[in-house]
Amino acid sequence: MTAVRTLVARLDNDGDVLLAGPAVRAAAAAGEVVLLCGNSGAQAGRLLPGVRRVLTWDCPWIAASPPPVRGPDVDALMALLREVRADVALILTSFHQSPLPLALLLRLAGVPRIVARSTDYPGSLLDVRLRDEPSVPESERALSVARAAGFELPPGDDGRLSVLPPPESPVPGPYVVLHPGASVPARAWSPDRCAGAVRALAAAGRRVVVTGGPEETALTAHVAGEHGLDLGGRTTFAELSGVLAGADAVVVGNTGPAHLAVAVGTPVVSLFAPVVPAERWAPHGRHVLLGDQGAPCAGSRARECPVPGHPCLDRVTPAEVVAAVAELVGVRT
């Protein structure tokens, strides 16, 4: 059978790209996969098994801080898309995003077959159109798009999240990771609560490693205090995968490292704000879910907490986190 070259588009952040992993592997079983993602998802894209090449483009109708629509930028993207010469394109989107603007560009770039979910009438922009499934986990929604295009996971692939083998952790075990940051403020536990959890975990006999990106060093220093090891800004995303792989458990909000932990088989204490539904976005591996899923912010997709005091998460106590960690330690996927 002739190998198929597939363009997989997921134009969001690292966590969204990691959730596209099973769909990517299904397409890769039939040939070469080129991943199109935003700069905020590229580091995750480079860790996905099956990706041959990563193209980056910050999409004006997807990015949280959208760039202006400029002709030269679109022309440059079109040139890249034509150069790929894809046989088929899979456009992976969340339920509130439209695949149709990108489908139009892909059509104009000569892609002969395009598959996506679309609530809106797609006309001739899509060859296969799936409708939304509101309660299906995000990675399964993406995989169903690949299956609709005729791709299937290879034998022995169970469809779980996966990344390339992580480097060895620079931290000797045993330890627990606490990752306090999130790209969306409404999804983050407050810094003082995180710092209290570090102290409580240390008092319970756990060694705690605090992780974060280069822009989060002040946050991680505050959270680590005198009781945690501060790795804020000191790891690449690939190196972070090694740190998470070496951990007994990871305490984290609804953000990329939660899905990265799942991908390396580490159980997660998920501090999950219900601004988006947990049935879609909670970690797809072994986890304990903390946070009031019936809070007034539920389903609002708010980026800043709309309720004074951030009660959905800040009512979670450090003691609850200590208990959840104790429940998960020793259980890996």
Residue, then its C-alpha position, 0 to 999 in steps of 0.5 A: m500500500t502506498a504510504v500516506r502523507t498526513l498533515v495533522a493540525r492542532l493549533d493550541n497549547d502544549g497540553d492540547v498537542l499532547l492530547a492529539g498524540p493517539a491521532v498522530r500515531a494512527a496517521a503515522a501507522a499509514g505513512e509520514v505525519v507533519l504536525l502544524c501547531g502554534n509556537s505554544g505547542a511546538q515543544a510538545g509536538r516534538l515529543l510526539p511519537g510518529v511526528r516527522r516534522v513540526l511546522t509552527w504558525d500562530c493562528p489568529w482565530i485560535a491563539a489566546s493572544p491572537p496576532p493580527v491577520r496579515g497577508p504576508d503571514v498567510d502567504a508564508l503559511m500557504a507556501l509551507l502547506r504547498e511544500v508539504r504536499a499532504d495527501v490528507a489533512l486532519i484538523l483537530t479542534s476543541f468544541h468551541q473552535s471552527p476548523l473551517p478557516l484553516a480548511l479553506l487555506l488547506r483547500l487553496a494549498g491543494v490538499p485533496r482530502i480534509v477531515a475535521r469536526s464542524t458544527d457549522y455547515p462546511g460546504s466543500l471545505l471538508d471531505v469528511r465532517l464529524r459532529d461534536e460529541p460533548s462528553v467524550p475525552e479530548s484525546e478520543r475526540a481527536l482519535s475519532v477524526a483520524r479514524a474517520a479518515g481511515f486511520e487506525l492505531p497499530p496493533g499493540d497501541d492502546g491509545r494512551l498518551s505517549v511521548l518519546p522516551p524521556p531523559e533520566s531525571p536529574v533528581p534522585g528519587p523518591y520525590v513528588v512534583l508540584h507544578p503550580g503554574a497554568s497558562v490560564p489563571a483561572r485554572a491555577w491553585s493560588p501560590d500560597r495554597c501551593a506553598g502550604a502543600v509543599r510544607a505539608l508534603a514535606a512534613a509528611g515525609r515527602r521530598v518535593v520538587v517544584t517545576g515551572g517555565p522560565e517565566e514562572t521562576a518567581l512563582t516557583a521560588h515562592v512555592a518551594g520556599e525552604h521545603g522544596l527543590d526549586l527547578g523553575g526555569r531550569t528544564t526544557f519541556a523534554e527534560l521536564s518529561g524526565v523529571l515527571a517520569g521520575a516522580d511518585a506523583v505530580v500535583v498540578g492544575n489543568t495545564g500541559p504538564a498534567h498531560l505530560a505526566v500521564a504520557v510518562g505514566t506518572p499518576v496525577v493529583s489534578l487540581f481541576a477548575p471546572v471552567v471547562p468540563a473534567e470529562r473532556w479535559a481531566p488527565h486521561g490516566r491514573h489520577v485523583l480529581l480535586g476541586d469543586q466541579g459544581a462551582p458557579c464558574a462551571g462551564s464558563r471557559a473563564r480565563e480569570c476566575p469570575v468568583p471572588g476568592h477562587p473557591c473552586l480550587d482554594r477551598v482545597t486544603p494542603a491536607e487533601v493534597v497530602a492524602a491524595v498523594a498517599e493514595l497514588v504513590g506506587v500506582r503507575t500506568 
